[in-house]
Amino acid sequence: MFEAGFGEDAAATRLGVPRTAVRRLRDRWKVRGAGALMMEPGKRSFTFEFKLEVVRRLISGEATAIELTREHGLSSPKLVENWVGLYRREGEDALRPKPKGRPATPAGTGGLSELERLRAENLELSAKVAYLEKLRALKEQGRG
């Protein structure tokens, strides 16, 4: 449709999809042509330094998101825009790799300190006592 001259609005209406989805596809198409729309982009990871350099080049106006996408073989200009958004909201550290999975628990603690375990046990016992008191009060009302 893009090659036939359709714009974002016309393509979105004809396909019955949101305009933002068509815009993302158009951006990928501009970078890689029609073949990019048939392939699923691969999952790659990028170093902190690489992301920071790309973000700085976009912010400085040295290149557009589409130009940076082409130059570095990225899957979509949206990836660059996401990095810029993170950088503007949270600073450089937002571009650093995040550890995968749950954080490791210290060996031998079962994940809770003794104080935390005692607090949880106290809360559970308090709930049981409240339940039994309520049950006793209901039984007494029934006898009365």
C-alpha positions in Angstrom: 0.0 0.0 0.0 2.9 2.4 0.8 4.4 1.7 -2.6 1.0 2.4 -4.2 1.1 5.8 -2.6 -1.3 5.3 0.3 -0.8 7.5 3.3 -1.0 6.5 7.0 -4.7 7.5 7.4 -5.8 5.8 4.2 -3.9 2.6 4.9 -5.2 2.5 8.5 -8.8 3.0 7.4 -8.5 0.4 4.7 -6.9 -2.2 7.0 -9.1 -1.4 10.0 -6.1 -0.8 12.3 -4.9 2.1 14.4 -3.0 4.8 12.7 -0.1 4.4 15.1 0.4 0.8 14.0 0.5 1.9 10.4 3.0 4.6 11.2 5.3 2.1 12.8 5.1 -0.2 9.8 5.7 2.7 7.5 8.8 3.6 9.4 10.1 0.0 9.1 9.2 0.0 5.4 11.2 3.2 4.9 14.3 1.7 6.5 14.2 -1.8 4.9 11.6 -1.9 2.2 8.7 -4.3 1.8 10.7 -7.3 3.0 10.9 -5.8 6.5 7.1 -6.1 6.9 7.2 -9.8 6.2 10.0 -10.7 8.7 9.7 -10.5 12.4 12.5 -8.4 13.9 15.0 -10.4 15.9 15.6 -9.8 19.5 19.1 -8.2 19.9 20.7 -6.6 22.9 22.7 -3.4 22.8 25.4 -2.1 25.1 24.9 0.9 27.3 27.5 2.8 25.3 25.9 2.1 22.0 22.4 3.2 23.2 23.9 6.4 24.7 25.7 7.3 21.5 22.6 6.8 19.4 20.5 8.8 21.8 23.0 11.7 21.9 23.2 11.8 18.1 19.4 12.0 17.8 19.1 14.7 20.5 21.9 16.8 19.0 20.1 16.8 15.7 23.0 15.0 14.0 20.6 12.4 12.5 17.0 11.4 12.5 15.6 8.2 14.1 15.1 6.7 10.6 18.7 7.5 9.6 20.1 6.0 12.8 18.0 2.9 12.3 19.3 2.4 8.8 22.9 3.2 9.8 23.0 0.7 12.6 20.7 -2.0 11.2 18.1 -1.5 14.0 14.6 -3.1 13.7 12.6 0.1 13.9 12.9 3.9 14.5 10.6 3.3 17.4 13.4 1.6 19.3 15.5 4.7 19.1 12.5 6.8 20.2 12.0 4.5 23.2 15.6 4.9 24.2 15.3 8.7 23.9 12.2 8.7 26.0 13.9 6.6 28.7 16.9 8.9 28.7 14.8 12.1 29.0 12.7 10.7 31.9 15.3 8.8 33.9 18.7 9.8 32.6 21.7 7.8 31.4 21.1 4.9 33.9 17.8 4.0 32.3 19.8 2.8 29.2 21.9 0.4 31.3 21.1 -3.3 31.0 18.7 -4.6 33.7 19.3 -8.0 35.4 16.9 -10.7 34.2 14.7 -12.7 36.5 14.1 -12.5 40.3 16.9 -11.2 42.5 18.7 -14.0 44.3 17.8 -14.6 48.0 20.6 -14.9 50.5 21.3 -18.6 51.3 19.9 -20.0 54.5 17.4 -17.2 55.1 14.5 -18.5 53.0 14.1 -15.0 51.7 12.9 -13.5 55.0 14.8 -12.2 58.0 13.8 -13.5 61.4 12.0 -10.2 62.2 10.0 -10.4 59.0 9.1 -14.0 59.6 7.9 -13.3 63.1 5.8 -10.3 61.9 4.2 -12.5 59.3 3.5 -15.2 61.9 2.1 -12.6 64.3 -0.2 -11.3 61.6 -1.5 -14.8 60.8 -2.2 -15.6 64.5 -4.0 -12.3 65.0 -6.3 -13.1 62.1 -7.0 -16.5 63.5 -7.8 -15.0 67.0 -10.1 -12.4 65.4 -11.9 -15.2 63.4 -12.4 -17.4 66.5 -13.7 -14.4 68.5 -16.2 -13.6 65.8 -17.3 -17.2 65.6 -17.8 -17.3 69.4 -19.9 -14.1 69.3 -22.1 -15.5 66.5 -22.7 -18.7 68.5 -23.6 -16.7 71.6 -26.1 -14.6 69.6 -27.7 -17.8 68.4 -28.3 -19.1 72.0 -29.7 -15.8 73.3 
